[in-house]
Amino acid sequence: MCGIVCYVGNKDVKPILLEGLKRLEYRGYDSAGLAIQDGEEIKWHRAVGKIVELESKVNGLEMKGTVGIAHTRWATHGEPSEDNAHPQRDRDENVFVIHNGIIENYHVLKRKLEREGPRFRSETDTEVLAHLIALNFDGSLSDAVRKTMSQVEGTFGLGVIHRQTPGEIVVARRGSPLIIGVSDNGHFVASDVAAMVRYTNKVVHLEENEVATVTADDFSISTAQAKHIERSTETVEWRAEDAELNGFPHFMLKEIYEQPMTIRNAIRGRLEPGEGVPKLGGIMPVWDKLKECRHITLVACGTSYYAASVGKYIFEKLTEIAVEVGLASEFRYRKLNFPPNTFIVAISQSGETADTLAAIREAKRKGASLIGIINVVGSSISRETDAGIYNHAGPEIGVASTKNFTSQLTTLTLLALLLGRHQNLSLTEGVQAIRALEALPGLIEKVLAQANHIEAIAEKYYKYGNWLFLGRKYNYPIALEGALKLKEVSYIHAEGYAAGEMKHGPIALINPEMPTVAIIPQDEMHEKMFSNIHEIKSRKGPVIAIATEGDDKVREVVDEMIELPPVLDFLNPVLAVVACQLLAYYCANFLNRDIDKPRNLAKSVTVE
Ligand code: M6R
């Protein structure tokens, strides 16, 4: 989705903005632009397409200055075009605005403004902001922004400069994240820490409805009512090299290979093998309530929703708690009736997904307690939940979520284990689960060691246009996730199904042109899955099995087999999904797709 990067300091701003925009590319965008204060002038340029298009436009141009704002746009109002790209400006070209989010009452405001004078040059909702700020300006840019905030409805992260207030950038936030970066050479503002991590890891998060005036030497935060706020800096874990490929051809592949390390990070310091109980400091603020809780609803979107769906089975295995899973995009519109002491667990890599954020706000309004399972530290969901567990997967740059998914499964297991041990789960079972979690990174390495074999399977099948993914119980959501991964990065049509549903419809699709990926580890569902494989084979459908190593019974009937080392049944999904991720990656690679930035997708969906 859209990205913001701003800088004011003692360095030449143009290369800093271009570099920052490149770091935001992974979020998905269709056009970009920047505005630089150059003495008394503001110089600005925009371009459709990749950042290199913008770069080639501005390279060689005289754009001196140490104050600037820049933006990547993901079209919502108006097609991707130069006119619709940001910055947007007012009629007299005094005010330049970059904006993430959506102004919901822009139609009304636009009609009113057009009657009063300004002619609009774009189809965007953002242009309304530029005109309003110009009209509200009376010497103080932050006052003009504050007044404008009171006139608009919707969501925004804003960066604004004004010709008459050189040396300052005013930023504001409602529903769209903004972070101020503090360095010895000036200040940054960005929607994502990735844009500034090369220069600083000291940050200050802007909260809802706050405005900040940022200069080279200082920043000052205030509320929408102009009340001053003191806030100290935090240090973020990100390192500049996290956003580098380090020899891998794509971030997706790099992140798939990072999974042994990221799982180690997710469990580090959290396991107490002797007692068979994990230690989760982040949920201690709600522990007294949580330990009595009998109803949990897991809410999330996309891949995080599939992690939640595996989590439901894990909770049912390890605890006595009734667990429901909800798609955040639907959940937010339901009539929610919670039993007393219900916990909502929001699961999100970015912590900024608009639907998930709206779902927890609605749940809170209805009296539920909130826990976040989040990757991005300091993100909106992590701040709005009562307690939480961080995944510690590190920055995930590939748009297709991989390493974060397996970390989510790990943290969900830790939470279920903690609650289960507090209920009826025995010490022996607790210890067994902890030992299995400790062994997981080594087992993932065994799956990764089959990458060449999986690549060869992909080479054989990547031209098939329709795929089916089947699994049962813990691996039913993995079938959904496997299909999602394949369609996201390769654009191959794929469907995920609970294998028991085969006979209720999807079996009609089976023919020699439709490969099925069957997830069949040696668990209690093995025989049932085996019958499904037979049904497919008797209709001449090719089958790629993801099965437990040494399962010759499966090997004899299927066309291809990827082997998983044996593990506790509820941890099989962690291994099976790695095989699915590699299969999707290699198919996409054979098809020459833009793997890290698939068409039409954004890393973090911050609008509805
Ligand atoms: O940041 P979140 O985990 O809340 O994001 C949820 C989904 O948008 C995300 O998982 C999406 O489905 C990815 N493209 C999956 O690869």
Residues whose N, C-alpha, C, O or C-beta is under 5 A from the ligand:
A	BS01	M6R	C301 G302 T303 S304 I347 S348 Q349 S350 G351 T353 V399 A400 S401 A602 K603 V605
